[in-house]
Amino acid sequence: MDDIAKISLIHYLARMEDAASHSIRSLRQAASALRARRRARGITQKQLAETTGTAQSTISDIETGAVSVSLDVYLRLLEALGAELMVTDRLTEQGPN
């Protein structure tokens, strides 16, 4: 593997790691996570729209936080991006004992 290919692979893996896990507590954060995941996968809004049967303009509105969509639509978008929704306990900061 040449140096250019190695750099590209390292860059790709770093981008995927950044997009792999997001703590989401607001519509704006959900929009940002979806956009980051789509970009990290190298998928355009148009391609995602075609894959999911969603209008490209709707995906744009979702990614900017202009609209709120049903959980069903959000899950369909995540599935198309190879992601899933997970529920975990919220991390809390603990002071010294």
C-alpha positions in Angstrom: 0.0 0.0 0.0 1.5 3.3 -1.0 1.8 6.3 1.3 -1.2 8.1 -0.2 -3.5 5.1 0.3 -2.3 4.8 3.9 -3.0 8.4 4.6 -6.5 8.1 3.0 -7.3 5.0 5.0 -6.1 6.6 8.3 -8.2 9.7 7.5 -11.2 7.6 6.7 -10.9 5.6 9.9 -10.5 8.7 12.0 -13.6 10.2 10.5 -15.6 7.0 11.1 -14.4 7.0 14.7 -15.5 10.6 15.2 -18.9 9.8 13.7 -19.3 6.5 15.6 -20.7 7.7 18.8 -22.6 10.8 19.7 -24.4 11.7 22.9 -27.6 13.2 21.8 -29.7 15.3 24.1 -31.4 17.7 21.6 -32.8 17.9 18.1 -29.8 19.9 17.1 -27.4 17.2 18.3 -29.4 14.5 16.5 -29.2 16.6 13.3 -25.5 17.0 13.7 -24.9 13.3 14.4 -26.9 12.3 11.3 -25.0 14.8 9.1 -21.6 13.7 10.5 -22.5 10.0 10.0 -23.7 10.6 6.4 -20.5 12.6 5.5 -18.2 10.1 7.1 -19.8 7.4 5.0 -19.3 9.5 1.9 -23.0 9.6 1.0 -24.7 12.6 -0.4 -28.1 13.8 0.8 -29.5 12.8 -2.6 -28.1 9.3 -2.3 -29.5 8.9 1.2 -32.9 10.3 0.0 -33.0 7.7 -2.9 -32.0 4.9 -0.6 -34.6 5.7 2.1 -37.5 7.0 -0.1 -37.2 10.4 1.6 -37.1 13.7 -0.2 -33.6 15.3 -0.4 -35.1 18.5 0.9 -36.4 16.7 4.0 -33.0 15.3 4.7 -31.5 18.8 4.4 -34.2 20.1 6.8 -33.5 17.2 9.3 -29.7 17.9 9.2 -30.2 21.6 9.9 -32.6 20.9 12.7 -35.4 22.8 10.8 -37.8 19.9 11.2 -38.5 17.1 13.6 -39.3 13.7 12.1 -40.8 10.6 13.5 -38.6 8.0 15.2 -39.5 5.7 12.3 -38.0 8.1 9.7 -34.9 8.7 11.9 -34.3 5.0 12.4 -34.7 4.4 8.6 -32.0 7.0 7.9 -29.7 5.6 10.6 -30.2 2.1 9.1 -29.3 3.3 5.6 -26.1 4.8 7.2 -25.1 1.6 8.9 -25.9 3.0 12.4 -28.4 2.3 15.1 -30.0 4.1 18.0 -28.9 3.0 21.4 -30.1 4.0 24.9 -27.6 4.1 27.7 -27.5 5.5 31.2 -26.5 9.1 31.3 -23.0 9.6 32.5 -22.9 11.9 35.6 -19.9 13.7 36.9 -19.0 12.6 40.4 -17.0 14.7 42.7 -14.3 13.4 45.1 -15.6 11.0 47.8 
